[in-house]
Every structure is written in C-alpha cells, then in structure tokens.
Amino acid sequence: VYRMHFVPLRGLLPGRRYHYQARAGVLGAWSPLRSFRALPETGSPTSAVVFGDLGVYAHNNMETLLQVAQEGSADFLIHLGDHAYNLVGKRADGYFDAMQPILGALPWSPVLGNHEYYDGDLFQRYLNFTFGIENTLGSTFGSGTSRFYSFEVGLAHYVVLDLTVYYIPDGGDAAWAARQRAW
C-alpha cells in the first residue's frame, strides 16, 4: 500500500526559501526539517535540470541530482521517464528513499517513459505522480489527463508529453495539442 499526498501551495513569494516538516497521520513521527525554494517569477531567468532513465544500475544521475538539490543550483527538475522500472516492493521503497532529499528540495515534473508501462495496471502509480501537477494547473494549460500537460516557469513554456502512443487508445487530445501549438 502506498499513499501520495498533494498539497497545493499558493501565494509563495518567487525564489524564497520555505521550511517544512511532514507527518504520517496524527500519531506518526515528524520528518526532519526540510526546505525548498519557490519557483522564480514568471518572465525571469530559470535553470532546469532535465534527466531521464534512472534505470536499475549503479551508473545513474543520483549523485549529480543530489548535489544540484543541496546546492540549489537549479530551480526545478524534469524527469523524462523510465524512473525505476517496475515500481513495486523494495524497488519502489529504494527509489523513493533515494529521491526524497531531491524531490523534497526541488519542484519536480515527472514524465512517463516506456518502462513505466511494463507494470501493467501498476503504471497508474506513475499517473498519480503527475495528478497533483495536473490537478493544480487549472484549465489554461491542463489537458484533463496527467499523461500530457504543460506549465510555465520563468521564461519558458514546458510541454510534457507521454510519447508512448501505443498506450493511448484515442491518440491523445487534439484540442489540447492545438492550444499548445498556438501558445
């Protein structure tokens, strides 16, 4: 059993550092004190880290990502899919344990990759990653699904696409795609 919680944070001052703690349930233990920096103001310079395919091997981006999160040298992350492959059991725990200090410090935009679909019905977990993003974007850029969406940070308009089209029965939302091209 896993639980994901999404808490929209509104009214944050651009670029300001905020501190927080989380707790599981009323009687659960509190997390260590953590912090993150709010996204920069729209129209201002922005630094993004784009990475993908963490895979299941020792050679991956984790050390660099942790360094970026600790230094604050990027404003947010875009993870281009193939997160951990078959995200169940110990592998899922390992993935989230390793990513926690990174995701707790930087805004994150996860994208589905082809390996997420190997889980069959479990790929719904990956859709849940982006549900909080899609759910808080509103109708301006939202597609109504977490398989493709867009958002603005700084000077850029980002379009996140699930290009594994053989898993999209209707081929996606043509009206949403046309709005992105018009942007």
Secondary structure, DSSP 8 states (H G I E B T S, - for coil): ----------S--TT-EEEE--BSTTTS-B---EEEE----TTS---EEEE---TTSS-SSHHHHHHHHHHT--SEEEE-S--SSS--HHHHHHHHHHHHHHHTTS-EEE---GGGGGGGGGGHHHHHHHHHHHHHH-TTT--SSTTEEEEEETTEEEEEE---GGG-TT-S-HHHHHHHHH-
